[in-house]
Amino acid sequence: MQDHDLWNFFVGDFATFAIKNPNHQFNDEQKNALIALWYDGSVQNGGHMTFLDFHSKIYSNDEVAHALREVGGEKFASNFLSAVSHMYYDEEVESFLTFEEEDPVEDDIYYNFSPTLCDLLEQYIHINKEKIFI
């Protein structure tokens, strides 16, 4: 498979399998890639609060930080941990909120990272293809 075919298979078939089989035991490389995929998609579409609303019951903050470190590097992990330090879960509205009036500044910081997490994830998938597509 060529790189773009790996990427298309990962975001299509592999991600669909992961959604349909939430109890499947993924290896470390698969788990890191999936967390990075869910994180990037959620933050791009609604910020860190969106990611936490959908994934905080599935992955701990430590698991997310580890995956981001592995896929994108320390700046992604540090930005995530900084963002979650501004948030809390509100039982009344069943959603994550910030302690501040505005969305966390870490959303904008994330949007300005270069290369993007998506680009780094594509590289990660290529480098780890034998472990991800087993």
C-alpha positions in Angstrom: 0.0 0.0 0.0 1.1 3.5 -0.7 1.1 6.2 2.0 -2.2 7.7 1.0 -3.8 4.3 0.8 -2.7 3.5 4.4 -4.1 6.8 5.6 -7.4 6.3 3.8 -7.7 2.7 5.2 -6.8 4.0 8.7 -9.4 6.8 8.8 -12.0 4.7 7.0 -12.0 1.0 7.7 -9.7 0.9 10.8 -11.4 3.8 12.6 -14.9 2.3 11.8 -13.7 -1.0 13.2 -12.6 0.8 16.4 -15.9 2.6 16.7 -17.9 -0.7 16.3 -15.6 -2.6 18.6 -15.0 -0.4 21.6 -13.9 -3.2 23.8 -11.3 -4.5 21.4 -7.7 -4.6 22.8 -5.6 -2.5 20.6 -1.8 -2.5 20.8 0.1 0.6 21.9 0.7 1.9 18.3 -3.0 1.4 17.3 -4.2 3.0 20.5 -1.9 6.0 20.1 -3.0 6.5 16.5 -6.7 6.2 17.4 -6.5 8.7 20.3 -4.6 11.2 18.1 -7.2 10.8 15.4 -10.2 11.3 17.8 -8.3 14.2 19.5 -7.5 16.0 16.2 -11.0 15.6 14.8 -12.7 16.7 18.0 -10.5 19.7 18.7 -10.7 20.8 15.1 -14.5 20.7 15.2 -15.2 22.2 18.6 -12.1 22.5 20.8 -10.8 20.7 23.8 -14.2 20.6 25.4 -15.6 18.7 22.5 -12.9 16.1 22.8 -13.4 15.7 26.6 -17.2 15.5 26.2 -16.9 12.5 23.8 -13.7 10.8 25.0 -13.0 11.5 28.7 -14.9 8.4 29.8 -12.9 6.2 27.3 -9.3 7.6 27.8 -7.7 9.1 30.8 -5.8 12.4 30.5 -2.6 10.4 31.0 -3.4 8.1 28.1 -4.2 11.0 25.9 -1.0 12.9 26.8 1.0 9.8 26.2 -0.5 9.2 22.8 0.0 12.8 21.8 3.6 12.7 22.9 4.2 9.5 20.9 2.5 10.8 17.7 3.1 14.5 17.8 5.6 15.4 20.5 5.8 17.1 23.8 4.2 20.4 22.6 0.9 18.6 21.8 0.8 16.7 25.1 1.7 19.9 27.1 -1.0 21.9 25.3 -3.6 19.2 26.0 -2.7 19.0 29.7 -2.7 22.8 30.0 -6.2 22.9 28.4 -7.7 20.3 30.7 -6.3 22.2 33.7 -8.8 25.0 32.8 -11.8 22.6 32.7 -14.3 20.8 34.9 -17.2 18.5 34.3 -20.6 20.1 35.1 -23.1 17.4 36.1 -26.1 19.8 35.6 -25.4 20.3 31.9 -23.5 17.0 31.5 -20.7 18.7 29.7 -17.2 20.0 30.2 -16.9 23.8 30.9 -14.1 26.1 31.5 -13.3 28.1 34.6 -12.9 31.1 32.4 -15.4 33.0 30.3 -13.9 32.0 27.0 -12.8 28.8 25.4 -9.3 27.8 26.5 -6.4 29.6 24.7 -5.0 26.2 24.1 -7.6 25.7 21.3 -6.0 28.5 19.3 -2.5 27.4 20.1 -3.4 23.9 18.8 -4.8 25.4 15.6 -1.5 27.1 14.9 0.8 24.2 15.4 3.0 23.3 12.4 3.3 20.6 11.3 -0.3 19.7 12.3 -1.1 16.7 14.4 -2.9 15.2 11.4 0.3 15.5 9.3 2.3 13.9 12.1 -0.3 11.2 12.6 0.0 10.3 8.9 3.8 9.9 9.4 3.3 7.9 12.6 1.0 5.5 10.7 3.5 5.0 7.9 6.4 4.4 10.3 4.4 2.0 12.4 2.3 0.3 9.7 3.5 -3.2 10.6 2.3 -2.8 14.1 -0.9 -0.9 13.3 -2.1 -3.0 10.4 -1.6 -6.5 11.8 
